[in-house]
Amino acid sequence: MHEMSLAEEILQIIEDAARHQGFGRVREIRLEIGQLAGVEVDALRFCLDSVLHGSLAEGARVEVEHTPGAGWCMLCGMTVPISALFDPCPRCGSHQVQPTGGTEMRVKDLLVE
Ligand SMILES: [Zn+2]
């Protein structure tokens, strides 16, 4: 499952940060998930629950911020908002839209103690 490997990646990032910054507990994890990243937030939360179990981030609150999707329409020659991959351009209806924003997921911030 896609979300399970994402959850494992997140734990990896947290453990690396803990090593470098020397913190022992994580109270809150803030994630930024793009509207076009194809991440099921509920599934990700579920996977994080099991992946973080027994780790330094066990029981941490998971906050998710959504970044809006955007694409470059070749016909309009401009950036347009899109809410899903392969959505047509909202201005001209063309499908020649290259996703340019909101395609990523990243760990934005950690609240540690
Ligand atoms: Zn267009």
Backbone and ligand atoms as CSV (ligand in chain L), in Angstrom:
chain,resi,resn,atom,element,x,y,z
A,1,MET,N,N,0.840,-1.213,0.000
A,1,MET,CA,C,0.000,0.000,0.000
A,1,MET,C,C,0.871,1.258,0.000
A,2,HIS,N,N,0.547,2.174,-0.862
A,2,HIS,CA,C,1.228,3.451,-1.044
A,2,HIS,C,C,1.369,4.219,0.279
A,3,GLU,N,N,0.275,4.328,1.031
A,3,GLU,CA,C,0.279,5.117,2.258
A,3,GLU,C,C,1.196,4.502,3.314
A,4,MET,N,N,1.336,3.168,3.284
A,4,MET,CA,C,2.195,2.514,4.270
A,4,MET,C,C,3.657,2.903,4.036
A,5,SER,N,N,4.097,2.945,2.784
A,5,SER,CA,C,5.494,3.327,2.546
A,5,SER,C,C,5.703,4.808,2.850
A,6,LEU,N,N,4.679,5.636,2.630
A,6,LEU,CA,C,4.774,7.050,3.010
A,6,LEU,C,C,4.937,7.184,4.515
A,7,ALA,N,N,4.160,6.401,5.256
A,7,ALA,CA,C,4.229,6.456,6.717
A,7,ALA,C,C,5.625,6.050,7.186
A,8,GLU,N,N,6.202,5.038,6.545
A,8,GLU,CA,C,7.544,4.601,6.924
A,8,GLU,C,C,8.583,5.672,6.593
A,9,GLU,N,N,8.374,6.352,5.467
A,9,GLU,CA,C,9.260,7.463,5.093
A,9,GLU,C,C,9.202,8.581,6.129
A,10,ILE,N,N,7.992,8.874,6.585
A,10,ILE,CA,C,7.814,9.941,7.570
A,10,ILE,C,C,8.550,9.585,8.857
A,11,LEU,N,N,8.417,8.324,9.293
A,11,LEU,CA,C,9.116,7.895,10.512
A,11,LEU,C,C,10.628,8.040,10.327
A,12,GLN,N,N,11.110,7.679,9.137
A,12,GLN,CA,C,12.540,7.797,8.826
A,12,GLN,C,C,13.001,9.253,8.973
A,13,ILE,N,N,12.213,10.160,8.425
A,13,ILE,CA,C,12.532,11.595,8.498
A,13,ILE,C,C,12.570,12.047,9.954
A,14,ILE,N,N,11.601,11.588,10.738
A,14,ILE,CA,C,11.532,11.964,12.156
A,14,ILE,C,C,12.745,11.430,12.909
A,15,GLU,N,N,13.104,10.172,12.635
A,15,GLU,CA,C,14.241,9.578,13.349
A,15,GLU,C,C,15.551,10.264,12.977
A,16,ASP,N,N,15.693,10.623,11.699
A,16,ASP,CA,C,16.900,11.351,11.266
A,16,ASP,C,C,16.976,12.701,11.977
A,17,ALA,N,N,15.834,13.393,12.012
A,17,ALA,CA,C,15.798,14.713,12.650
A,17,ALA,C,C,16.123,14.584,14.133
A,18,ALA,N,N,15.602,13.542,14.784
A,18,ALA,CA,C,15.851,13.340,16.214
A,18,ALA,C,C,17.344,13.121,16.465
A,19,ARG,N,N,17.995,12.380,15.559
A,19,ARG,CA,C,19.428,12.130,15.696
A,19,ARG,C,C,20.215,13.430,15.568
A,20,HIS,N,N,19.839,14.236,14.579
A,20,HIS,CA,C,20.593,15.469,14.330
A,20,HIS,C,C,20.310,16.549,15.371
A,21,GLN,N,N,19.064,16.611,15.805
A,21,GLN,CA,C,18.683,17.710,16.694
A,21,GLN,C,C,18.608,17.292,18.151
A,22,GLY,N,N,18.706,15.987,18.399
A,22,GLY,CA,C,18.786,15.504,19.758
A,22,GLY,C,C,17.520,15.647,20.585
A,23,PHE,N,N,16.362,15.468,19.988
A,23,PHE,CA,C,15.136,15.454,20.790
A,23,PHE,C,C,14.687,14.013,21.025
A,24,GLY,N,N,13.887,13.838,22.071
A,24,GLY,CA,C,13.523,12.483,22.464
A,24,GLY,C,C,12.084,12.091,22.194
A,25,ARG,N,N,11.215,13.098,22.142
A,25,ARG,CA,C,9.800,12.809,21.936
A,25,ARG,C,C,9.221,13.756,20.892
A,26,VAL,N,N,8.297,13.252,20.130
A,26,VAL,CA,C,7.585,14.105,19.181
A,26,VAL,C,C,6.133,14.169,19.624
A,27,ARG,N,N,5.645,15.413,19.800
A,27,ARG,CA,C,4.259,15.573,20.242
A,27,ARG,C,C,3.308,15.813,19.096
A,28,GLU,N,N,3.832,16.444,18.054
A,28,GLU,CA,C,2.957,16.764,16.935
A,28,GLU,C,C,3.746,16.699,15.627
A,29,ILE,N,N,3.100,16.176,14.616
A,29,ILE,CA,C,3.718,16.094,13.290
A,29,ILE,C,C,2.846,16.899,12.341
A,30,ARG,N,N,3.462,17.882,11.678
A,30,ARG,CA,C,2.688,18.670,10.720
A,30,ARG,C,C,3.097,18.269,9.309
A,31,LEU,N,N,2.134,17.803,8.577
A,31,LEU,CA,C,2.393,17.357,7.210
A,31,LEU,C,C,1.751,18.319,6.231
A,32,GLU,N,N,2.408,18.459,5.103
A,32,GLU,CA,C,1.838,19.254,4.027
A,32,GLU,C,C,1.556,18.273,2.901
A,33,ILE,N,N,0.306,18.166,2.546
A,33,ILE,CA,C,-0.060,17.211,1.508
A,33,ILE,C,C,-0.746,17.948,0.370
A,34,GLY,N,N,-0.168,17.839,-0.787
A,34,GLY,CA,C,-0.716,18.501,-1.964
A,34,GLY,C,C,-2.006,17.827,-2.407
A,35,GLN,N,N,-2.887,18.669,-2.945
A,35,GLN,CA,C,-4.183,18.182,-3.415
A,35,GLN,C,C,-4.007,17.142,-4.538
A,36,LEU,N,N,-2.870,17.224,-5.236
A,36,LEU,CA,C,-2.634,16.326,-6.364
A,36,LEU,C,C,-1.673,15.198,-6.016
A,37,ALA,N,N,-1.318,15.077,-4.739
A,37,ALA,CA,C,-0.303,14.096,-4.350
A,37,ALA,C,C,-0.844,12.660,-4.367
A,38,GLY,N,N,-2.153,12.516,-4.444
A,38,GLY,CA,C,-2.736,11.182,-4.494
A,38,GLY,C,C,-2.625,10.449,-3.172
A,39,VAL,N,N,-2.607,11.205,-2.079
A,39,VAL,CA,C,-2.495,10.593,-0.758
A,39,VAL,C,C,-3.868,10.568,-0.092
A,40,GLU,N,N,-4.281,9.381,0.336
A,40,GLU,CA,C,-5.512,9.249,1.116
A,40,GLU,C,C,-5.166,9.583,2.556
A,41,VAL,N,N,-5.639,10.738,3.016
A,41,VAL,CA,C,-5.224,11.201,4.344
A,41,VAL,C,C,-5.680,10.235,5.439
A,42,ASP,N,N,-6.893,9.725,5.335
A,42,ASP,CA,C,-7.385,8.790,6.358
A,42,ASP,C,C,-6.537,7.525,6.395
A,43,ALA,N,N,-6.195,7.027,5.214
A,43,ALA,CA,C,-5.369,5.817,5.135
A,43,ALA,C,C,-3.980,6.093,5.699
A,44,LEU,N,N,-3.459,7.303,5.399
A,44,LEU,CA,C,-2.135,7.656,5.897
A,44,LEU,C,C,-2.136,7.738,7.425
A,45,ARG,N,N,-3.172,8.345,7.982
A,45,ARG,CA,C,-3.282,8.433,9.446
A,45,ARG,C,C,-3.300,7.044,10.068
A,46,PHE,N,N,-4.051,6.163,9.442
A,46,PHE,CA,C,-4.172,4.796,9.917
A,46,PHE,C,C,-2.804,4.107,9.894
A,47,CYS,N,N,-2.068,4.281,8.799
A,47,CYS,CA,C,-0.745,3.665,8.664
A,47,CYS,C,C,0.235,4.275,9.666
A,48,LEU,N,N,0.156,5.588,9.842
A,48,LEU,CA,C,1.062,6.263,10.791
A,48,LEU,C,C,0.857,5.709,12.195
A,49,ASP,N,N,-0.402,5.470,12.533
A,49,ASP,CA,C,-0.717,4.911,13.847
A,49,ASP,C,C,0.088,3.653,14.113
A,50,SER,N,N,0.120,2.766,13.131
A,50,SER,CA,C,0.803,1.505,13.367
A,50,SER,C,C,2.318,1.647,13.198
A,51,VAL,N,N,2.766,2.494,12.251
A,51,VAL,CA,C,4.206,2.660,12.039
A,51,VAL,C,C,4.861,3.377,13.228
A,52,LEU,N,N,4.158,4.355,13.796
A,52,LEU,CA,C,4.744,5.148,14.886
A,52,LEU,C,C,4.652,4.437,16.237
A,53,HIS,N,N,3.882,3.360,16.278
A,53,HIS,CA,C,3.732,2.610,17.525
A,53,HIS,C,C,5.103,2.129,18.005
A,54,GLY,N,N,5.430,2.459,19.249
A,54,GLY,CA,C,6.718,2.034,19.803
A,54,GLY,C,C,7.884,2.914,19.394
A,55,SER,N,N,7.633,3.966,18.605
A,55,SER,CA,C,8.705,4.881,18.207
A,55,SER,C,C,8.665,6.123,19.091
A,56,LEU,N,N,9.591,7.041,18.835
A,56,LEU,CA,C,9.632,8.274,19.633
A,56,LEU,C,C,8.459,9.195,19.315
A,57,ALA,N,N,7.703,8.852,18.307
A,57,ALA,CA,C,6.549,9.678,17.936
A,57,ALA,C,C,5.232,8.972,18.223
A,58,GLU,N,N,5.289,7.949,19.050
A,58,GLU,CA,C,4.049,7.249,19.378
A,58,GLU,C,C,3.067,8.211,20.045
A,59,GLY,N,N,1.841,8.197,19.588
A,59,GLY,CA,C,0.808,9.040,20.177
A,59,GLY,C,C,0.863,10.492,19.742
A,60,ALA,N,N,1.767,10.837,18.826
A,60,ALA,CA,C,1.876,12.222,18.360
A,60,ALA,C,C,0.620,12.598,17.568
A,61,ARG,N,N,0.249,13.879,17.692
A,61,ARG,CA,C,-0.881,14.382,16.916
A,61,ARG,C,C,-0.407,14.626,15.487
A,62,VAL,N,N,-1.234,14.269,14.538
A,62,VAL,CA,C,-0.866,14.476,13.141
A,62,VAL,C,C,-1.760,15.560,12.552
A,63,GLU,N,N,-1.130,16.676,12.193
A,63,GLU,CA,C,-1.859,17.784,11.573
A,63,GLU,C,C,-1.571,17.764,10.080
A,64,VAL,N,N,-2.615,17.902,9.302
A,64,VAL,CA,C,-2.416,17.885,7.852
A,64,VAL,C,C,-2.849,19.213,7.253
A,65,GLU,N,N,-1.937,19.801,6.484
A,65,GLU,CA,C,-2.263,21.015,5.742
A,65,GLU,C,C,-2.326,20.639,4.270
A,66,HIS,N,N,-3.360,21.095,3.613
A,66,HIS,CA,C,-3.469,20.768,2.193
A,66,HIS,C,C,-2.974,21.934,1.352
A,67,THR,N,N,-2.117,21.638,0.403
A,67,THR,CA,C,-1.701,22.687,-0.518
A,67,THR,C,C,-2.501,22.508,-1.807
A,68,PRO,N,N,-2.959,23.621,-2.367
A,68,PRO,CA,C,-3.839,23.527,-3.536
A,68,PRO,C,C,-3.097,23.042,-4.784
A,69,GLY,N,N,-3.838,22.386,-5.658
A,69,GLY,CA,C,-3.263,21.903,-6.908
A,69,GLY,C,C,-3.203,23.013,-7.939
A,70,ALA,N,N,-2.166,22.969,-8.766
A,70,ALA,CA,C,-2.045,23.946,-9.835
A,70,ALA,C,C,-1.407,23.265,-11.048
A,71,GLY,N,N,-1.717,23.776,-12.213
A,71,GLY,CA,C,-1.151,23.206,-13.428
A,71,GLY,C,C,-0.873,24.291,-14.448
A,72,TRP,N,N,-0.013,23.926,-15.408
A,72,TRP,CA,C,0.322,24.849,-16.484
A,72,TRP,C,C,-0.474,24.429,-17.712
A,73,CYS,N,N,-1.384,25.309,-18.155
A,73,CYS,CA,C,-2.155,25.002,-19.355
A,73,CYS,C,C,-1.377,25.478,-20.574
A,74,MET,N,N,-1.100,24.537,-21.483
A,74,MET,CA,C,-0.300,24.889,-22.655
A,74,MET,C,C,-1.058,25.796,-23.614
A,75,LEU,N,N,-2.368,25.645,-23.644
A,75,LEU,CA,C,-3.146,26.465,-24.583
A,75,LEU,C,C,-3.323,27.882,-24.055
A,76,CYS,N,N,-3.628,28.001,-22.756
A,76,CYS,CA,C,-3.789,29.335,-22.171
A,76,CYS,C,C,-2.420,29.984,-21.942
A,77,GLY,N,N,-1.389,29.162,-21.796
A,77,GLY,CA,C,-0.069,29.707,-21.509
A,77,GLY,C,C,0.011,30.316,-20.135
A,78,MET,N,N,-0.716,29.715,-19.203
A,78,MET,CA,C,-0.666,30.241,-17.841
A,78,MET,C,C,-0.953,29.150,-16.815
A,79,THR,N,N,-0.646,29.477,-15.567
A,79,THR,CA,C,-0.915,28.547,-14.463
A,79,THR,C,C,-2.376,28.649,-14.064
A,80,VAL,N,N,-3.017,27.494,-13.938
A,80,VAL,CA,C,-4.435,27.475,-13.585
A,80,VAL,C,C,-4.634,26.547,-12.388
A,81,PRO,N,N,-5.669,26.818,-11.565
A,81,PRO,CA,C,-5.924,25.925,-10.431
A,81,PRO,C,C,-6.614,24.640,-10.896
A,82,ILE,N,N,-6.146,23.503,-10.441
A,82,ILE,CA,C,-6.843,22.246,-10.728
A,82,ILE,C,C,-6.975,21.476,-9.421
A,83,SER,N,N,-8.029,20.684,-9.304
A,83,SER,CA,C,-8.264,20.010,-8.027
A,83,SER,C,C,-7.931,18.528,-8.089
A,84,ALA,N,N,-7.616,18.016,-9.281
A,84,ALA,CA,C,-7.238,16.612,-9.394
A,84,ALA,C,C,-6.304,16.457,-10.585
A,85,LEU,N,N,-5.457,15.411,-10.522
A,85,LEU,CA,C,-4.583,15.129,-11.651
A,85,LEU,C,C,-5.465,14.845,-12.863
A,86,PHE,N,N,-5.050,15.273,-14.020
A,86,PHE,CA,C,-5.771,15.035,-15.275
A,86,PHE,C,C,-7.076,15.817,-15.372
A,87,ASP,N,N,-7.279,16.760,-14.457
A,87,ASP,CA,C,-8.423,17.654,-14.589
A,87,ASP,C,C,-8.199,18.551,-15.804
A,88,PRO,N,N,-9.268,18.892,-16.505
A,88,PRO,CA,C,-9.101,19.829,-17.615
A,88,PRO,C,C,-8.864,21.249,-17.101
A,89,CYS,N,N,-8.354,22.096,-17.978
A,89,CYS,CA,C,-8.138,23.498,-17.640
A,89,CYS,C,C,-9.492,24.152,-17.362
A,90,PRO,N,N,-9.623,24.873,-16.235
A,90,PRO,CA,C,-10.905,25.511,-15.914
A,90,PRO,C,C,-11.222,26.686,-16.846
A,91,ARG,N,N,-10.235,27.190,-17.577
A,91,ARG,CA,C,-10.463,28.333,-18.472
A,91,ARG,C,C,-10.899,27.885,-19.854
A,92,CYS,N,N,-10.154,26.915,-20.417
A,92,CYS,CA,C,-10.441,26.558,-21.811
A,92,CYS,C,C,-10.901,25.113,-21.977
A,93,GLY,N,N,-10.854,24.303,-20.913
A,93,GLY,CA,C,-11.323,22.926,-21.004
A,93,GLY,C,C,-10.319,21.965,-21.626
A,94,SER,N,N,-9.122,22.472,-21.939
A,94,SER,CA,C,-8.104,21.617,-22.541
A,94,SER,C,C,-7.562,20.620,-21.530
A,95,HIS,N,N,-7.153,19.448,-22.024
A,95,HIS,CA,C,-6.544,18.469,-21.126
A,95,HIS,C,C,-5.023,18.536,-21.155
A,96,GLN,N,N,-4.496,19.516,-21.891
A,96,GLN,CA,C,-3.042,19.655,-21.946
A,96,GLN,C,C,-2.559,20.507,-20.785
A,97,VAL,N,N,-2.770,19.962,-19.593
A,97,VAL,CA,C,-2.386,20.685,-18.378
A,97,VAL,C,C,-1.325,19.874,-17.648
A,98,GLN,N,N,-0.171,20.501,-17.418
A,98,GLN,CA,C,0.917,19.858,-16.682
A,98,GLN,C,C,0.828,20.241,-15.210
A,99,PRO,N,N,0.697,19.266,-14.319
A,99,PRO,CA,C,0.665,19.611,-12.886
A,99,PRO,C,C,1.961,20.310,-12.468
A,100,THR,N,N,1.852,21.421,-11.784
A,100,THR,CA,C,3.046,22.150,-11.339
A,100,THR,C,C,3.055,22.395,-9.837
A,101,GLY,N,N,1.918,22.259,-9.199
A,101,GLY,CA,C,1.888,22.520,-7.757
A,101,GLY,C,C,0.944,21.571,-7.054
A,102,GLY,N,N,1.198,21.341,-5.762
A,102,GLY,CA,C,0.315,20.489,-4.980
A,102,GLY,C,C,0.489,19.013,-5.273
A,103,THR,N,N,1.667,18.634,-5.799
A,103,THR,CA,C,1.885,17.222,-6.132
A,103,THR,C,C,2.737,16.518,-5.086
A,104,GLU,N,N,3.160,17.253,-4.074
A,104,GLU,CA,C,4.097,16.683,-3.123
A,104,GLU,C,C,3.512,16.503,-1.732
A,105,MET,N,N,4.150,15.605,-0.989
A,105,MET,CA,C,3.851,15.488,0.418
A,105,MET,C,C,5.156,15.680,1.175
A,106,ARG,N,N,5.137,16.486,2.218
A,106,ARG,CA,C,6.361,16.628,2.994
A,106,ARG,C,C,6.055,16.850,4.473
A,107,VAL,N,N,7.065,16.563,5.284
A,107,VAL,CA,C,6.956,16.854,6.704
A,107,VAL,C,C,7.331,18.312,6.868
A,108,LYS,N,N,6.375,19.120,7.292
A,108,LYS,CA,C,6.610,20.559,7.350
A,108,LYS,C,C,7.256,20.954,8.666
A,109,ASP,N,N,6.808,20.337,9.730
A,109,ASP,CA,C,7.249,20.771,11.043
A,109,ASP,C,C,7.034,19.652,12.054
A,110,LEU,N,N,7.846,19.653,13.088
A,110,LEU,CA,C,7.657,18.711,14.190
A,110,LEU,C,C,7.625,19.495,15.493
A,111,LEU,N,N,6.695,19.123,16.345
A,111,LEU,CA,C,6.671,19.735,17.668
A,111,LEU,C,C,7.289,18.707,18.609
A,112,VAL,N,N,8.438,19.076,19.195
A,112,VAL,CA,C,9.180,18.079,19.968
A,112,VAL,C,C,9.363,18.528,21.411
A,113,GLU,N,N,9.782,17.587,22.220
A,113,GLU,CA,C,10.118,17.968,23.594
A,113,GLU,C,C,11.391,17.261,24.021
L,1,ZN,ZN,ZN,-6.451,26.477,-20.654
